[in-house]
């Protein structure tokens, strides 16, 4: 293996390890969060201090407008498991809320919009 390829692999491994450091290695959230679940920042989350280096604060900023779990993962460039853990942590402190995505009363247009948003988020991963 060439030296350049080894350095590239090391850089890739380091970039993957970093998001897991944000969750202390946790890959499973305390709550079940489907990829299409819609997350929105609550009043508590809006008043929490913001730091661009704090992934929890970044999620609260991303979710000022509803976003799916898949979209959040894509925006953060992290695996879904990491995004779910971060969202779960924010749920436990009531800084975000999660809305059920589909109910029996959901219209076709709402279902279609949700599917398009989820697919867009997954493509960005």
Backbone as numpy.savetxt, mean C-alpha at the origin, in Angstrom:
# Nx Ny Nz CAx CAy CAz Cx Cy Cz
30.13 -14.98 -12.96 29.28 -13.81 -12.96 30.18 -12.57 -12.96
29.83 -11.60 -13.78 30.65 -10.39 -13.88 30.48 -9.55 -12.62
31.49 -8.69 -12.41 31.44 -7.78 -11.26 30.24 -6.85 -11.35
29.95 -6.35 -12.57 28.82 -5.44 -12.74 27.52 -6.13 -12.38
27.36 -7.39 -12.79 26.13 -8.11 -12.50 25.99 -8.36 -11.00
27.11 -8.66 -10.31 27.05 -8.87 -8.87 26.63 -7.59 -8.16
27.19 -6.46 -8.59 26.81 -5.19 -7.97 25.34 -4.90 -8.22
24.88 -5.18 -9.44 23.48 -4.95 -9.78 22.58 -5.82 -8.91
22.93 -7.09 -8.74 22.15 -7.99 -7.89 22.14 -7.54 -6.45
23.27 -7.05 -5.97 23.34 -6.56 -4.60 22.46 -5.34 -4.40
22.47 -4.45 -5.38 21.65 -3.24 -5.30 20.18 -3.61 -5.29
19.82 -4.59 -6.15 18.42 -5.03 -6.21 18.01 -5.67 -4.89
18.87 -6.49 -4.33 18.56 -7.15 -3.06 18.39 -6.12 -1.95
19.23 -5.09 -1.95 19.14 -4.05 -0.92 17.85 -3.27 -1.08
17.45 -2.99 -2.32 16.22 -2.22 -2.53 15.00 -3.03 -2.11
15.04 -4.36 -2.24 13.93 -5.19 -1.79 13.91 -5.32 -0.27
15.08 -5.34 0.35 15.15 -5.50 1.80 14.62 -4.26 2.52
14.81 -3.10 1.94 14.41 -1.85 2.60 12.93 -1.80 2.98
12.00 -2.11 2.05 10.59 -2.08 2.46 10.28 -3.03 3.61
10.95 -4.18 3.65 10.70 -5.11 4.74 11.26 -4.57 6.05
12.25 -3.69 5.97 12.74 -3.03 7.18 11.67 -2.08 7.72
10.86 -1.49 6.83 9.78 -0.60 7.24 8.76 -1.35 8.09
8.64 -2.66 7.88 7.64 -3.45 8.60 8.27 -4.39 9.61
9.54 -4.18 9.89 10.30 -5.04 10.81 10.24 -6.50 10.37
10.22 -6.69 9.05 10.21 -8.04 8.49 8.85 -8.68 8.41
7.82 -8.01 8.92 6.48 -8.58 8.88 5.94 -8.56 7.45
5.29 -9.63 7.05 4.71 -9.70 5.71 3.20 -9.92 5.75
2.66 -10.15 6.94 1.22 -10.38 7.08 0.62 -9.35 8.02
-0.40 -8.65 7.55 -1.04 -7.65 8.41 -1.91 -8.32 9.47
-2.28 -7.55 10.47 -3.14 -8.05 11.53 -4.57 -8.25 11.04
-4.94 -7.61 9.93 -6.28 -7.72 9.35 -6.15 -8.17 7.90
-7.18 -8.82 7.41 -7.20 -9.27 6.02 -7.55 -8.09 5.12
-6.68 -7.79 4.17 -6.91 -6.66 3.26 -6.82 -7.14 1.82
-7.95 -7.26 1.13 -7.90 -7.63 -0.28 -7.25 -6.53 -1.11
-6.67 -6.89 -2.24 -5.96 -5.91 -3.07 -6.86 -4.79 -3.54
-8.16 -5.06 -3.64 -9.07 -4.04 -4.15 -9.68 -3.17 -3.05
-9.38 -3.47 -1.78 -9.94 -2.69 -0.67 -9.54 -1.23 -0.80
-10.48 -0.35 -0.54 -10.24 1.09 -0.66 -9.86 1.67 0.69
-8.75 2.40 0.70 -8.18 2.96 1.92 -8.27 4.47 1.84
-8.68 5.09 2.96 -8.77 6.56 3.00 -8.27 7.05 4.35
-7.56 8.14 4.33 -7.03 8.75 5.56 -8.18 9.33 6.38
-8.12 9.09 7.68 -9.13 9.61 8.60 -8.70 10.98 9.12
-9.54 11.60 9.94 -9.20 12.88 10.55 -7.93 12.75 11.38
-7.79 11.63 12.10 -6.59 11.42 12.91 -5.35 11.36 12.03
-5.47 10.69 10.90 -4.34 10.58 9.98 -3.97 11.90 9.33
-4.97 12.74 9.10 -4.72 14.05 8.49 -3.97 14.99 9.43
-4.11 14.78 10.73 -3.44 15.66 11.69 -2.12 15.09 12.18
-1.78 13.87 11.78 -0.51 13.27 12.20 0.65 13.99 11.52
1.78 14.10 12.20 2.94 14.76 11.59 3.38 14.03 10.32
3.82 14.80 9.32 4.25 14.22 8.05 5.76 14.28 7.93
6.32 13.20 7.48 7.74 13.13 7.13 7.86 12.27 5.89
8.51 12.78 4.85 8.63 12.00 3.61 9.46 10.73 3.77
10.17 10.60 4.88 10.97 9.39 5.12 10.22 8.37 5.96
9.03 8.72 6.43 8.23 7.81 7.23 7.18 7.16 6.32
7.31 5.86 6.03 6.38 5.22 5.10 4.93 5.28 5.56
4.68 5.27 6.86 3.30 5.38 7.35 2.73 6.75 7.02
3.53 7.79 7.18 3.08 9.14 6.85 2.85 9.27 5.35
3.69 8.63 4.55 3.52 8.68 3.10 2.19 8.02 2.71
1.87 6.90 3.35 0.60 6.23 3.05 -0.58 7.13 3.40
-0.51 7.82 4.54 -1.62 8.70 4.90 -1.78 9.83 3.88
-0.68 10.31 3.33 -0.77 11.34 2.29 -1.35 10.78 1.00
-0.92 9.57 0.63 -1.44 8.93 -0.58 -2.95 8.71 -0.48
-3.42 8.46 0.72 -4.82 8.08 0.91 -5.72 9.25 1.29
-5.26 10.47 1.06 -6.15 11.61 1.26 -7.34 11.47 0.33
-7.12 10.81 -0.80 -8.19 10.39 -1.71 -8.15 8.87 -1.71
-9.29 8.24 -1.75 -9.34 6.77 -1.67 -8.43 6.13 -2.70
-7.71 5.11 -2.25 -6.86 4.31 -3.13 -6.99 2.85 -2.72
-6.83 1.97 -3.70 -6.87 0.55 -3.39 -5.52 0.14 -2.79
-5.52 -1.00 -2.13 -4.28 -1.55 -1.57 -3.26 -1.74 -2.69
-3.71 -2.22 -3.86 -2.81 -2.41 -5.00 -2.20 -1.10 -5.45
-3.00 -0.05 -5.49 -2.49 1.27 -5.89 -1.44 1.78 -4.90
-1.68 1.58 -3.62 -0.73 2.03 -2.60 0.60 1.31 -2.78
0.54 0.00 -2.96 1.77 -0.78 -3.18 2.51 -0.27 -4.41
1.78 0.02 -5.47 2.41 0.51 -6.70 3.06 1.87 -6.48
2.35 2.78 -5.81 2.92 4.12 -5.56 4.16 4.05 -4.69
4.18 3.14 -3.73 5.34 3.00 -2.84 6.44 2.14 -3.46
6.12 1.44 -4.55 7.05 0.48 -5.18 7.49 -0.60 -4.20
6.49 -1.16 -3.51 6.74 -2.21 -2.53 5.85 -3.41 -2.84
6.23 -4.60 -2.37 5.35 -5.76 -2.52 4.02 -5.54 -1.79
2.98 -6.23 -2.25 1.66 -6.11 -1.63 1.69 -6.42 -0.14
2.46 -7.41 0.27 2.54 -7.77 1.68 3.01 -6.61 2.55
3.99 -5.86 2.06 4.50 -4.71 2.80 3.42 -3.63 2.89
2.76 -3.35 1.77 1.69 -2.34 1.78 0.59 -2.75 2.74
0.22 -4.02 2.74 -0.84 -4.48 3.65 -0.45 -4.31 5.12
0.81 -4.59 5.45 1.26 -4.43 6.84 1.21 -2.95 7.24
1.70 -2.07 6.36 1.68 -0.64 6.66 0.25 -0.15 6.87
-0.65 -0.56 5.98 -2.06 -0.17 6.09 -2.66 -0.73 7.38
-2.35 -1.97 7.70 -2.83 -2.58 8.94 -2.36 -1.82 10.17
-1.10 -1.37 10.15 -0.58 -0.57 11.26 -1.35 0.74 11.39
-1.65 1.37 10.25 -2.40 2.63 10.27 -3.85 2.41 10.71
-4.41 1.27 10.36 -5.77 0.94 10.82 -5.81 0.82 12.34
-4.79 0.20 12.90 -4.78 -0.01 14.36 -4.68 1.30 15.12
-4.13 2.33 14.49 -4.03 3.64 15.14 -5.11 4.59 14.63
-6.04 4.06 13.86 -7.19 4.80 13.31 -6.79 5.99 12.44
-5.63 5.86 11.77 -5.20 6.93 10.87 -5.73 6.74 9.45
-6.20 5.52 9.15 -6.87 5.25 7.88 -8.09 4.40 8.16
-9.00 4.41 7.21 -10.15 3.50 7.27 -10.16 2.72 5.96
-10.76 1.54 6.03 -10.85 0.69 4.84 -12.33 0.47 4.57
-12.70 0.71 3.34 -14.10 0.58 2.94 -14.28 -0.71 2.16
-15.35 -1.41 2.47 -15.69 -2.58 1.66 -15.85 -2.12 0.22
-15.33 -2.91 -0.69 -15.30 -2.47 -2.08 -16.55 -2.84 -2.86
-17.04 -4.04 -2.65 -18.20 -4.48 -3.41 -19.27 -5.00 -2.47
-20.47 -4.52 -2.69 -21.62 -5.00 -1.94 -22.66 -5.45 -2.96
-23.74 -5.98 -2.47 -24.81 -6.40 -3.38 -25.41 -5.21 -4.12
-25.29 -4.02 -3.54 -25.87 -2.82 -4.14 -24.91 -2.09 -5.07
-23.70 -2.59 -5.23 -22.71 -1.91 -6.08 -23.16 -1.95 -7.54
-23.12 -0.79 -8.17 -23.55 -0.70 -9.58 -22.47 -1.26 -10.50
-22.87 -1.54 -11.73 -21.93 -2.04 -12.74 -20.81 -1.02 -12.97
-21.16 0.26 -13.04 -20.15 1.31 -13.26 -19.14 1.35 -12.11
-19.61 1.21 -10.87 -18.71 1.19 -9.72 -17.80 -0.03 -9.76
-18.34 -1.17 -10.12 -17.54 -2.39 -10.24 -16.47 -2.24 -11.32
-16.89 -1.70 -12.46 -15.97 -1.52 -13.58 -14.85 -0.53 -13.21
-15.21 0.57 -12.55 -14.23 1.56 -12.12 -13.22 0.94 -11.16
-13.71 0.15 -10.22 -12.84 -0.51 -9.26 -11.88 -1.45 -9.96
-12.38 -2.26 -10.87 -11.53 -3.20 -11.60 -10.46 -2.47 -12.40
-10.82 -1.37 -13.03 -9.85 -0.60 -13.81 -8.76 -0.03 -12.90
-9.14 0.48 -11.73 -8.16 1.03 -10.80 -7.23 -0.04 -10.27
-7.77 -1.19 -9.93 -6.96 -2.30 -9.41 -5.99 -2.78 -10.49
-6.49 -2.96 -11.71 -5.61 -3.39 -12.80 -4.50 -2.37 -13.06
-4.84 -1.11 -12.99 -3.83 -0.07 -13.19 -2.76 -0.16 -12.10
-3.20 -0.33 -10.86 -2.25 -0.48 -9.75 -1.39 -1.70 -9.89
-1.98 -2.82 -10.32 -1.20 -4.04 -10.48 -0.20 -3.92 -11.62
-0.60 -3.25 -12.71 0.35 -3.04 -13.83 1.55 -2.22 -13.37
1.30 -1.27 -12.51 2.39 -0.42 -12.03 3.35 -1.16 -11.12
2.91 -2.28 -10.56 3.81 -3.07 -9.70 4.88 -3.68 -10.55
